[in-house]
Amino acid sequence: MALPETSVQLYTLAAEFSADMEGSLDKLAAIGLRNVEAFDFVRRPEQIRAALDASGLASPTGHAPLLSDELWTPDASIPTAGPEVVFEAAATLGMKTVIDPFVAPERWFTLEGVTDIADRLNVLAEKAATFGLEVGYHNHAQEFIADFDGQSAYERFVALTDERVVIELDLYWALVGGQDVAGLVSRLGDRLVAVHVKDGVAPATNPFGPDAGEFGSDSLDQRHAGTGDVPLADALRAASALQYAIIEYDKAPGDVFADIAASYAFLTEGGFAR
């Protein structure tokens, strides 16, 4: 397998990006990055495209809700338009894949809910193709709570989706969900196209469980790639068709650009990505 390309999810530097879009992207380019994963791009695609072009960066993937009408984050929600508007914005950015980053926990707790999510994404894959795009899904930890005949809701979802639906696995959230992360990567096989490279100390309980309290990113203890509990090296080695290794922090531990640079060094100097 050719080494995947490095990228960074722009949610990691949401505040810095909003304050100084071009300056932030220039700093990412100076680190060595050539790709980003766009976040909150639907309301400002032309502005982001111009900033990307000025910094010599591309956004082959991006996050936007396709199965709900708002973009959820641990600290706020951003209203988002319908799929056709999302796809038009993605095409403006030159994106290849639009990835839904979050479907509410309760929709993962029943087989009917999981089947509905998969069916909807299968239909959206057809619609996205008319824009020259693919669709995908990014997990948190709620997808691993329910179990159907010995199969997690997440793996049942993958089995129910068309192979055109891209799978992006957040390695940190898979660990929080109680998974053998490298084993899950291996089972996903060639369906797994992208991963979120994220490390830290896993919380004692799943923050998306039915009895969990209110969750915010300030509660997380996230660390540079390779210095936390997530078996990143084993997981990356277990991938068979990975195209993108995407750095992300829900809560950066220090200076966000230094934190990104540390994870970039883990990926590139460790021979996991280029």
N, C-alpha and C positions, 0 to 999 in steps of 0.2 A: 504494500500500500504506500502510495506517495504521501509524504507528510502533509497534514492539513495546514491551511493558512491560519495565521493568528488574526484575531479580531478583538474588539472590546465593545461590550454593551454600553451604550451611551447613558443608560440610567445610572451607571456607576458614578458619572460626573455630571449629574443632572443640574446641580446648582451652578457649577462652573460653566457648563455649556450654555445655560440660559443667560448668564452674565456676560459671556464673551465667546460667542460661537466659533469664530474663526481662530481666535487665540488659543482656545482649547484644542481645536483640531490640529493646529500647528504643533502644539506640545505633544500630541499623540504621534504625529508624523516624526517628530524629532526622536522619540523613543525608538522608532523603527517600525511602527505599525503602518500597514497599508490599507487595512479594512476596519470598518466599524459596523456595529449592529444598531441601526437607528431606533430611536425611542421617541414617542410623542411627535411623530413626523407628519401626521395627517393634516394638521392645521397649518403647517408651514413648509410644504415640500420644496417650493422654489427657493426659499431662503436657505434651507439646509443643503440643497443640491449645489447652490452657488458656493457655499462655504466649503463643502467637500471638494469641489473642483479646485478651489483656490488653494487648498491644502494638499492636493494630490491624493486624496483618499476616496475609497469607494464604500458603498453600503450594500453588499450582496444580499444581506438578510436584514430584517427589521421586525420589530414587535408592534402589533396593533391588534385590538380585540376583533374577532370575527364572529364570535358566538355570544357576545353580549354587547351592550351599548356604552360601555365605559372601559377605560384602560385602568386596571387596578394596580396599585402599588402598596407596599406595606404602610405607607403614611398618608396616602390620598388617592382619589380616583379622578380620572380625567375623561370627560364625555368624549365619545368618538362616533363618527358618522357610520353609515351602513357600509357593507362590504364593497360595493361598486366604487364608492368614494375613496375607501382605503386602497383599493387596487389602482385607481387612477393616480393617487399620491405616490404609491410605491413605484409605479412605472415612471413617474417624473424623476424620482431619485435614481433610476437605473437599477432598481432592486431586482433580485431573482426570486426571493422567497419571503412571503409574509407569514409570520409566526404568531399564533395566538398565545399570549404569555400567561393566561390565568383564566380558569373556569371555576366558578364558585364551588367550595367543598361539597355542599349538599348534593350537587349534581353527580358526584362521583360515588355516592354511597349506595346506589341501587343499580342493578343491571339495566333497568330501563333508562336511567339517566346516562349511563356510560354508552349504551347503544345509540341514544339520541345524539350525543356529542360526536360519535364516530360518523353517524349517518350525515349529520350536518356538514362536517368537514369534507366528506366524500363529495357532496353536492358542490361545496365551495371550490373544491379542486377543479371541477369542470368549469366553473365560472372564471376562476383565476387564469385558467389556460387561455381564455379569450383575450386576456391582457398580456400574455406571454409570461405569466407568473406561476409559481407553485405556492401551496399553503402548507403550514406545519403547525406543530404544537410544542410548547415548552411547559414542563412540569414544575410544580412546587412539591409539597409533601402530602397533600390530601388525596392524591391519586393512588396511594399505597395503603390506605386504611381498610377499605372494603376488600373482601375476598370472595370469589365466585368459583366454587369447585376447585379450590387450591390454586387459583390464578388471581393475582392482584387485579384491581380495577384498571390499573395502568396497562398491564400486559394484555388484558382482555380488549381494551381500547385499541392497542396497536394491532391486534389480530383482526379487529373489525374494520380498520381503516384500509382504504385503497393504498397500494404501494406508492402511489404518487404523493401521498401525504407525508411530508418530511417530518422526521422525528428529531427533536433537539432535546437532549437530556441534560438537565441541570444536575451535576454530579453531587453537589452539596445537598440539595434538597432530596435527592434520592437517598443519601445516607440518613438524613433526618427522618425520612420515611421508613427507616429500618431495613434498607436493602443492602444486599451484598453487591456493592456498586460495580465492581469489575465483572462479576457474574452476570449482572443485568446487562451491562454493555455487550458482553459476549452473546447473550441470548438475542439481543436486538439485531445483531449481525449487520447486514448491509442496509437495513432500514435506518440505522443511526447515521445521520449526515452531519450533525453539529452537536457540540457539547458546550455547556457553560463550565468553565474552569474556575472553580470557587472553592475556598478552603476555610476552615475554622473549627471551632468546637461545637459539636452538635448539641442543641438544647436537650434537656432531659426528657421532655415530652413533645409530641408533635403539635406545633402551634396551630394547625389547621384541623385538629380533631373535633368531633362533635361537642366535647365538653371543655374545649380550650377557651381561655379568656381572650380579651382583646389583644391583638398582636401588632407590634410596631418594630421597625428595623433597629431601633435603639437597643432592643433586648438581645441582639445577636452579637456573638463574639467571633467575628470573621478575621482571617489572617491571610498573609501572603501565601500564594500557591506553594505547596510542599511543606508547610509549617503547621498544618492543623490535622484534624482527624480524617479528612477525606483521602482515600487511597488513590490519589490522582494518577500517579505513575502507573500503577497496575491497571487502572481503568483505561487510560490512554493507550496502553500497550494492547489491551483486549479489543480495541476497535478495529474493524475490518474495512470500512469504507468512509472514514471520517473526512469531511471536507473543511470544516471550520472548528478551531479551538478558540472559544470566545471568552475572554477574561471578563469577570464580573464580580463586583462587591455589592451586596445590598447595603452594607455599612462599611465603608473603607476605614481601616484602623488609624490612618494618619494622613499625611499629604496624599491626596488621591492620585496625583501623577507619579509620585514615588512608589505608591502601592501598585499601580498598574505596571510600572517599569519592573518591579520585583517579580511579578507574575509573568511578565513577558520574558524575563531572563530565565525563569524556571522552564518555560516552554521551549524557547529557542536554544538555550545552552544545554538543556537536557536532551535535546534531540527529539522532542515530542511534536514540534510544529515548526513551521518556517515563516 
